[in-house]
Amino acid sequence: MDRRDFNKLVAGIGIGATISTNLPSFGAELVAGDTAGTEFDRLTKNLLTDWCDGMLRHQVNEPGNPGLHGALLCPACSHIHGRCSDALYPFMHLAHATGKRKYLDAAINVYEWAENNVSQPDGSWTNDINPKAWRGTTIFGAIALAEALHYHGEVLDEQRRVAWNKRLDEAAGGYLYRDFKKIDFTNLNYGMTGVYGFHLFGELLNNPKYTQRSEQFAKRVKEFFTRPNSLLWGEGKPNDNRSGRGLLPVDLGYNVEESLNGVVLYALAVNDQEMLDLAVNTLNGHLEFMLPDGAWDNSWGTRSQKWSYWGSRTSDGCQPAFSLMAGYNPAFGTAAIKNAELLQRCTGDGLLHGGPHYVSHGVKPCMHHTFAHAKVMALVQDKMRAMPKVDSTTPLPRQTADGVKHFPELDVWLAARGPWRATVSAYDSIYKTKKSGLLQQPTGGSLAVLYHDKVGLLLASSMARYEMVEPLNMQPQPGEDFPLTTRLESRRDDGWYTNLYDLTADVNTYDDGQQIDIQVKTSLQNESRDKPAGDDSACELQYQFNATHALISASVSPLAVKEYTAALVLPIISPSGEEVRRVSETRIEIVKPQGTVVVESDAPMTIKATEKGRVFNMVPGAEAVPIVFQLSPTNAIVQCQVSVI
């Protein structure tokens, strides 16, 4: 197809318009709503264009170099991400919608790079440029290719379109059909995505064996939801592993940004009302954890090592499931919009950054975030004309919440009183890998998140020790590895002891209608779950929330600090550039655009000295002012109050 024919094909088509009246329909669509041209339409359209242009600026144009030509170079990583060819779908969308040849060329070039560098004889594409690398991500690449062909295949010349369909069939009928034999063969996000993927392949390629595999998976979907809150479980090693408390592995990030998309897209495609009802219940359960600014509070999740505040590092985004189901609960539409607005705030120079403070701390973004999330923006644009009403007029559950809600399947508590939103975690389902051993998300009764309606996020959590579980899918920690989780700790000759490693913390909550009181009995432990030799390691934490302030109290046994110091560490989230005022040894003020955060204590506090005046942690991509309160045998109790003026 030459430029003249291409331009003729797409003449007059704008972004977000119905691409073609001649495209075959795929499954059952929702009744057409009035979303096209609205806030959600404009927001997703702008993100898609911004991100595709950003990726284009990083695409290699060296036709004589098949090892590089078409690849998307990552600003943050020293290697090319094997999945960068997923970008062919958003590129194809813009090629069809705008008539600009540059996007079609970008799609063709990134596809050909993948064929030259990560394509394997069994039909798979490896996650990395290594023939022995993980191949499970083939399901995501195959879905991207199938959606590109389904919605926009006509922009390709016939020879290339036939070749791409053949390549899709090789992936679906080769590696995927061979290795995706049951829905829970590995972390559940693969099988849940496969439910939709195999149906899509079967419809597009007119091959009933793929739709039969999809139906086989679909029969088991309902097995993987917790009670009473219908949270999807299965993100663990093994995926049905029970913790010491008997809890199953749940990860919010992978669920909302990947797995639930598969459930919803399949249920809509085949008009499965039972699965749609299940989808409504589980979306409601997961939505409880969205913060008022659109962030997904995955502070506690089994795979929170990839928590990037807006979601998870290498998954796709929550917009398809929540927007397409907004007809069942309008708050789902609010979630889709609020999260997209957060993605926009975390975007710089056309690339999505892995947290809110990458730019302020000078951390470069990983390309993976952008090409993965661009796919879902292309998908919601392609479904915009058949979408229910999506707006942000209905408040999120956490915006209107009041009181304490316990999630017994997690041993996580959400507290809300006045302007405060808090998360307390004693979740003990710990993700385990062969290389890394046990990976520690916040637990031990930790205050995993503190949010204020006026100034936003004030406390967040990271891994107890940052570890690149997936070295080619994660970025190294810049500078010192300083955990962001509020904690009690004791640094001794034989190591670091903290409540963050305690899997048996006891949490009790009280609410008199005016003040919420959460009391935690825990202990200081090291990474091996050992307590300090010869000392009483028992300690207590208390969190109180009322209309005016949050109060954090900590106490340790005098024996625990007889020879060594202990400290309460309170890293207040604050990007570089916000003024920090040391009013006195017991009062610190942090000036934010919407108000001033005041930290007051009954004991002296210090700010840990750092090169940039802030600590930064890749989880969840935030900067903080590290405030430290020392405890001693004569001062084994400390209280600090946080308020906003």
Salt bridges, closest charged atoms under 4 A:
GLU29 OE2 - LYS383 NZ 3.34
ASP41 OD2 - LYS45 NZ 3.91
ASP53 OD1 - LYS102 NZ 3.67
ASP86 OD2 - ARG83 NH2 3.11
ASP86 OD2 - LYS375 NZ 2.97
ASP105 OD1 - ARG101 NE 3.09
GLU112 OE2 - ARG160 NH2 3.48
GLU115 OE1 - ARG167 NE 3.06
ASP122 OD2 - ARG135 NH1 2.71
ASP122 OD2 - ARG178 NH2 3.36
ASP157 OD2 - ARG160 NH1 3.05
GLU170 OE2 - LYS166 NZ 2.72
ASP179 OD1 - ARG178 NE 2.57
ASP184 OD1 - ARG220 NH1 3.02
GLU223 OE1 - ARG220 NH2 2.97
GLU235 OE1 - ARG303 NH1 2.88
GLU257 OE2 - HIS373 NE2 3.07
GLU288 OE2 - LYS405 NZ 3.30
ASP297 OD2 - ARG398 NH1 3.02
ASP316 OD1 - LYS375 NZ 3.44
ASP349 OD1 - ARG57 NH2 3.46
ASP382 OD1 - HIS93 ND1 2.81
ASP382 OD2 - HIS152 NE2 2.94
ASP391 OD2 - LYS389 NZ 3.57
ASP402 OD1 - ARG417 NE 2.83
ASP411 OD2 - ARG245 NH1 2.94
ASP411 OD1 - HIS406 NE2 2.86
GLU467 OE1 - ARG465 NH1 2.84
GLU470 OE2 - ARG303 NH2 3.02
GLU470 OE1 - LYS306 NZ 2.84
GLU480 OE1 - LYS608 NZ 3.40
GLU489 OE1 - ARG487 NE 2.91
GLU489 OE2 - ARG491 NE 3.42
ASP511 OD2 - ARG417 NH2 2.93
GLU527 OE2 - ARG465 NH2 2.38
ASP535 OD2 - ARG492 NH1 2.29
GLU578 OE1 - LYS592 NZ 2.99
GLU579 OE1 - ARG581 NH1 3.69
GLU589 OE1 - ARG581 NH2 2.88
GLU589 OE2 - ARG587 NH2 2.81
GLU600 OE2 - ARG587 NH1 2.90
GLU623 OE2 - HIS361 ND1 2.54
